[in-house]
Amino acid sequence: MTAATDIVNAMNHDSMATIVAESGLTRRSLLVWFGGAAAMTAVAGGGLAARSGRLIPGSERTRYLSAVGVSVLAAVADRMLLIGPGKAQETAFFVDASLDFAPPSAATGFDLVLRGLENGLLGFTTRGSSSPFTQLAAAQQDQALLRWRDSRIAVLNLAYHGLRRACVAFYYCKLDAARTIGYPGPLINKPEVADPGRYGQLSATSIGWPT
């Protein structure tokens, strides 16, 4: 799927559910790989499992993603889009808010992927480092992501592309960002409504990203 299509999908309220569903990631495959890593971490209790990553400011106030999940997503967005920590964190919080329009399984699965990328036990075998992803230097994070992208293990390859699609879609769906790559925006602006209700929660002025 092209970046342009990802941008259009991100303008739809069911976009996160679509991204997760079309990525090929099933709940069973996620639980086998990333749920298994979380279980091993809980059992191990120390060593690789005890290493803590870096949490971004406001990560404790997310709606759906865990504090670890949204912090990892911010780091991934920064490396994939090269937009700097500030915009990357905004993008991560935007994705979290967008999960309001996705089924609970989408939020659970997405968070499992992010925590799996951070996990030292899983990282040792799948990305060549036992350090939490958020503790790695930029070049090491790039290498870790590339190892997932090029992995012969289908669930890791699919997880990489799911993360990429989410980062691209939810960053470039904002018009100021989209216009930097030549997208002029919608031909017809949505009309203002007196009571936007549930679907007004994702307007640019109403999300209220943590500061």
LOTORDO-440710 format. One record per residue (C-alpha): residue in three letters; chain; x, y, z. Coordinates in Angstrom, 3 decimals, always signed. Layout:
N
PT;resn;chain;px;py;pz
PT;ala;A;X;Y;Z
...
This chain:
211
PT;resn;chain;px;py;pz
PT;met;A;+0.000;+0.000;+0.000
PT;thr;A;+1.337;+3.455;-0.887
PT;ala;A;+1.970;+6.316;+1.501
PT;ala;A;-0.776;+8.305;-0.240
PT;thr;A;-3.311;+5.554;+0.480
PT;asp;A;-2.138;+5.402;+4.090
PT;ile;A;-2.796;+9.143;+4.390
PT;val;A;-6.324;+8.739;+3.048
PT;asn;A;-6.961;+5.796;+5.391
PT;ala;A;-5.835;+7.858;+8.368
PT;met;A;-8.565;+10.383;+7.616
PT;asn;A;-11.197;+7.684;+8.154
PT;his;A;-12.403;+6.879;+11.652
PT;asp;A;-11.844;+3.131;+11.239
PT;ser;A;-8.303;+3.577;+9.923
PT;met;A;-6.466;+1.957;+12.832
PT;ala;A;-8.681;-1.108;+12.633
PT;thr;A;-8.046;-1.192;+8.874
PT;ile;A;-4.280;-0.891;+9.287
PT;val;A;-4.161;-3.715;+11.821
PT;ala;A;-6.566;-5.939;+9.865
PT;glu;A;-4.818;-5.475;+6.514
PT;ser;A;-1.353;-5.979;+7.977
PT;gly;A;-1.965;-9.722;+8.197
PT;leu;A;-1.413;-9.750;+11.943
PT;thr;A;-3.865;-12.109;+13.585
PT;arg;A;-4.659;-12.150;+17.282
PT;arg;A;-3.323;-15.701;+17.518
PT;ser;A;+0.011;-14.886;+15.866
PT;leu;A;+0.441;-11.843;+18.089
PT;leu;A;-0.277;-13.816;+21.240
PT;val;A;+2.098;-16.604;+20.236
PT;trp;A;+5.032;-14.290;+19.595
PT;phe;A;+4.594;-11.154;+21.627
PT;gly;A;+2.316;-12.490;+24.338
PT;gly;A;+4.786;-15.327;+24.802
PT;ala;A;+7.629;-12.839;+25.211
PT;ala;A;+5.645;-10.938;+27.836
PT;ala;A;+4.961;-14.183;+29.713
PT;met;A;+8.646;-15.151;+29.644
PT;thr;A;+9.527;-11.691;+30.955
PT;ala;A;+7.149;-12.112;+33.869
PT;val;A;+8.558;-15.563;+34.690
PT;ala;A;+12.213;-14.509;+34.325
PT;gly;A;+11.800;-11.557;+36.649
PT;gly;A;+15.413;-10.408;+36.285
PT;gly;A;+18.346;-10.200;+33.908
PT;leu;A;+17.227;-9.238;+30.417
PT;ala;A;+13.619;-8.958;+31.575
PT;ala;A;+14.427;-6.406;+34.265
PT;arg;A;+15.902;-3.782;+31.944
PT;ser;A;+13.771;-0.663;+31.769
PT;gly;A;+13.374;+1.562;+28.746
PT;arg;A;+12.710;+5.266;+28.433
PT;leu;A;+9.177;+6.537;+28.878
PT;ile;A;+8.099;+9.734;+27.163
PT;pro;A;+6.401;+12.556;+29.099
PT;gly;A;+2.669;+11.969;+29.448
PT;ser;A;+2.909;+8.256;+28.680
PT;glu;A;+1.004;+7.398;+31.842
PT;arg;A;-2.088;+9.213;+30.556
PT;thr;A;-2.726;+7.242;+27.364
PT;arg;A;-6.187;+5.882;+26.569
PT;tyr;A;-5.346;+2.486;+25.112
PT;leu;A;-1.640;+1.892;+24.640
PT;ser;A;+0.528;+1.145;+27.646
PT;ala;A;+3.123;+3.669;+28.784
PT;val;A;+5.783;+1.402;+27.280
PT;gly;A;+3.820;+0.968;+24.052
PT;val;A;+3.310;+4.653;+23.324
PT;ser;A;+6.953;+5.399;+24.212
PT;val;A;+8.204;+2.730;+21.803
PT;leu;A;+5.849;+4.007;+19.101
PT;ala;A;+7.272;+7.516;+19.503
PT;ala;A;+10.797;+6.160;+19.071
PT;val;A;+9.739;+4.148;+16.010
PT;ala;A;+8.013;+7.165;+14.429
PT;asp;A;+11.113;+9.285;+14.951
PT;arg;A;+13.344;+6.734;+13.218
PT;met;A;+10.960;+5.924;+10.372
PT;leu;A;+9.988;+9.508;+9.579
PT;leu;A;+13.003;+11.483;+10.908
PT;ile;A;+10.678;+14.121;+12.374
PT;gly;A;+12.306;+14.726;+15.750
PT;pro;A;+11.189;+13.621;+19.218
PT;gly;A;+8.479;+16.272;+19.630
PT;lys;A;+6.511;+15.463;+16.482
PT;ala;A;+7.138;+11.761;+16.961
PT;gln;A;+5.566;+11.887;+20.419
PT;glu;A;+2.579;+13.826;+19.062
PT;thr;A;+2.128;+11.143;+16.411
PT;ala;A;+2.261;+8.373;+19.008
PT;phe;A;-0.404;+10.068;+21.149
PT;phe;A;-2.514;+10.636;+18.032
PT;val;A;-2.390;+6.914;+17.220
PT;asp;A;-3.413;+6.128;+20.801
PT;ala;A;-6.385;+8.508;+20.587
PT;ser;A;-7.376;+7.035;+17.224
PT;leu;A;-7.794;+3.621;+18.796
PT;asp;A;-11.046;+4.997;+20.173
PT;phe;A;-12.508;+4.003;+16.800
PT;ala;A;-10.992;+0.516;+16.667
PT;pro;A;-12.111;-2.716;+18.331
PT;pro;A;-10.390;-3.582;+21.631
PT;ser;A;-8.475;-6.405;+19.953
PT;ala;A;-6.746;-3.900;+17.663
PT;ala;A;-5.466;-1.875;+20.605
PT;thr;A;-4.356;-5.013;+22.462
PT;gly;A;-2.565;-6.424;+19.434
PT;phe;A;-0.850;-3.160;+18.554
PT;asp;A;+0.382;-2.724;+22.114
PT;leu;A;+1.699;-6.301;+22.133
PT;val;A;+3.784;-5.552;+19.036
PT;leu;A;+5.236;-2.400;+20.585
PT;arg;A;+6.058;-4.079;+23.894
PT;gly;A;+7.545;-6.976;+21.955
PT;leu;A;+9.903;-4.604;+20.151
PT;glu;A;+10.989;-3.185;+23.520
PT;asn;A;+11.385;-6.581;+25.198
PT;gly;A;+14.976;-7.588;+25.903
PT;leu;A;+14.356;-11.337;+25.744
PT;leu;A;+12.642;-11.137;+22.368
PT;gly;A;+15.117;-8.496;+21.197
PT;phe;A;+18.067;-10.788;+21.880
PT;thr;A;+16.755;-13.345;+19.399
PT;thr;A;+14.967;-11.191;+16.812
PT;arg;A;+16.858;-7.911;+16.556
PT;gly;A;+20.313;-8.764;+17.842
PT;ser;A;+20.278;-6.755;+21.067
PT;ser;A;+19.021;-7.443;+24.581
PT;ser;A;+18.725;-3.737;+25.399
PT;pro;A;+15.249;-2.163;+25.389
PT;phe;A;+14.531;-0.567;+22.022
PT;thr;A;+14.062;+2.883;+23.570
PT;gln;A;+17.533;+2.673;+25.145
PT;leu;A;+19.299;+2.024;+21.839
PT;ala;A;+21.169;+4.681;+19.880
PT;ala;A;+19.492;+5.905;+16.688
PT;ala;A;+21.664;+3.754;+14.405
PT;gln;A;+20.958;+0.683;+16.548
PT;gln;A;+17.209;+1.368;+16.430
PT;asp;A;+17.412;+1.591;+12.648
PT;gln;A;+19.217;-1.732;+12.528
PT;ala;A;+16.668;-3.345;+14.843
PT;leu;A;+13.780;-2.203;+12.666
PT;leu;A;+15.524;-3.407;+9.522
PT;arg;A;+16.031;-6.845;+11.060
PT;trp;A;+12.285;-7.088;+11.653
PT;arg;A;+11.589;-5.812;+8.131
PT;asp;A;+13.892;-8.375;+6.533
PT;ser;A;+13.084;-11.242;+8.898
PT;arg;A;+12.053;-14.603;+7.472
PT;ile;A;+9.658;-14.869;+10.412
PT;ala;A;+6.416;-13.650;+8.896
PT;val;A;+4.935;-12.150;+12.050
PT;leu;A;+7.992;-9.918;+12.571
PT;asn;A;+7.959;-8.774;+8.950
PT;leu;A;+4.247;-8.019;+9.164
PT;ala;A;+4.704;-6.237;+12.491
PT;tyr;A;+7.316;-3.940;+10.946
PT;his;A;+5.038;-2.989;+8.070
PT;gly;A;+2.102;-2.480;+10.422
PT;leu;A;+4.187;-0.052;+12.493
PT;arg;A;+5.387;+1.747;+9.384
PT;arg;A;+1.871;+2.177;+8.027
PT;ala;A;+0.631;+3.548;+11.334
PT;cys;A;+3.500;+6.059;+11.576
PT;val;A;+3.143;+7.247;+7.973
PT;ala;A;-0.640;+7.430;+8.061
PT;phe;A;-1.083;+9.236;+11.340
PT;tyr;A;+1.731;+11.731;+10.826
PT;tyr;A;+0.890;+12.715;+7.264
PT;cys;A;-2.866;+12.873;+7.826
PT;lys;A;-2.212;+16.296;+9.351
PT;leu;A;-2.370;+18.784;+6.493
PT;asp;A;+0.738;+20.766;+7.418
PT;ala;A;+2.761;+17.540;+7.263
PT;ala;A;+0.992;+16.175;+4.176
PT;arg;A;+1.699;+19.346;+2.202
PT;thr;A;+5.435;+18.868;+2.727
PT;ile;A;+5.236;+15.843;+0.400
PT;gly;A;+2.950;+17.477;-2.143
PT;tyr;A;-0.483;+16.433;-0.880
PT;pro;A;-2.746;+19.525;-1.140
PT;gly;A;-5.464;+18.287;+1.204
PT;pro;A;-9.132;+17.403;+0.640
PT;leu;A;-10.978;+19.154;-2.176
PT;ile;A;-13.978;+19.772;+0.082
PT;asn;A;-13.589;+20.633;+3.757
PT;lys;A;-15.878;+18.897;+6.224
PT;pro;A;-18.658;+21.206;+7.449
PT;glu;A;-18.714;+22.278;+11.069
PT;val;A;-21.468;+20.699;+13.135
PT;ala;A;-23.060;+21.960;+16.309
PT;asp;A;-22.554;+18.691;+18.188
PT;pro;A;-19.718;+16.586;+16.729
PT;gly;A;-20.290;+13.902;+19.339
PT;arg;A;-18.000;+10.890;+19.368
PT;tyr;A;-16.478;+11.661;+15.982
PT;gly;A;-15.418;+15.114;+17.082
PT;gln;A;-12.852;+13.670;+19.462
PT;leu;A;-10.130;+13.506;+16.823
PT;ser;A;-10.274;+17.118;+15.664
PT;ala;A;-6.969;+18.951;+15.767
PT;thr;A;-8.069;+21.104;+18.708
PT;ser;A;-9.787;+18.459;+20.806
PT;ile;A;-7.313;+15.620;+21.220
PT;gly;A;-5.301;+17.393;+23.905
PT;trp;A;-1.966;+15.608;+23.582
PT;pro;A;-0.185;+15.326;+26.949
PT;thr;A;+2.456;+18.012;+27.551
